[in-house]
């Protein structure tokens, strides 16, 4: 699955799962695993212990402990790119214009960045 159509900083909409309907910006893409990390989607609670040692006279700070929200990866098949022109979740097409290959929206035919 190395040839994925979703890139970092694309706006995507989740189309299945518990976060269906949510939109967010792609933070990371793992093309070999077929996973993407979307900002604000698939949050999990993580219990974190405070770490670090407090020593006298040192500037080392103590890391805050507690329950934090960690972003998890989502399967790439569960998200669709949102077109910047029409604002709908769409499939992506490819075409060659001159000497470069561009992505375009399948619904409104506009070029995607």
N, C-alpha and C positions, 0 to 999 in steps of 0.2 A: 504494500500500500504506500510506497514512497512518493507517488505522484499525487499529492493531495491538493485540492483547490482552495483550501482555507489557509490564509496567511496571518501572521502576527499583525495586530492592530485593525483587523477586520471587525465590523460589527455583525454579530450573529444572533439568531433567535433559536432557543431550545425548542425542538419540535416533539420530544417525547421524554418521559420520565417525570420525576416529582417536581422539577422546575420548569415544566412545559409552559411556554409563553413568555418566559423571561428573556430579556435582551442584555447583551453585554459585549465588552471589547475582548478580543482574544489576547491573552497574555503570553501563552506559550503553545507551541505545536510540537507534538512528537509524531512525525509521519510514519516511522517504522512500527510504532505501537498502535497507530490510528487513534490517538487521543489528543484533546485540546483542553487548555485551561482557560476558562472564561471568567472575567472579573465579576464577582458578585453572584456566581452560580455555583451550585454543588458545594455549599459550605458544610463543614463537619466540625463538631466540637472536639477540641483537643485539650487534654489535661496536661498542663506543663508545670514542672517543678521549678522553683526559683533556683537559679544557678549562679555560680560565682561566689567568691569568698570576700567578706568585708574585712579588710586589714586597715590598721591605723596608719594614717599618713599616705595611703595610696589613693590614686584617682580611679581605681577600678570600681565600676558600678555593679550593683546587683541587678540581675535580670529578673523582671517581674514574673511571678508565677501566677497560676490560676487557670481558668478555662478560657481558651482563645478560639476564634473561628479560623479554621484552616481551609484554604481553597483546594478542591480536589479536581482531578482530571475527569473529563466527560468524553464518551465515545464520539468520534468524529461523525458517525452516522446519525447522531441525535441532534445535530445543529445544522442550520442553513444560514447562508450569508444574507444579510439584509441589504437590499439595493439602496444606494444613496439618492437616486433620482425618484423612484416610485415608492420607496419606504416599505416594500414587501419582502418577505422571506422568499428567496428564489434559488433555483439551480444556476450553476455557472457554466457558460459556454466559452469556448476558445476559438479565436480566429487569428489569422496572420494578416497584419496590415503593414505593407512594405516589407521591412526586414525584422519586425518585432512581433512577438506573439502577445495578444492582449486577452484579458478576461472580460466577458460582458454578461449583462443580465439577460436571462432567457425570456423574461416577461416584457421588458420595455426596450430591449436591444441597446441600452446605453453601456458605455465602457466603464468598468470598475477600476478603481485605483489600485 
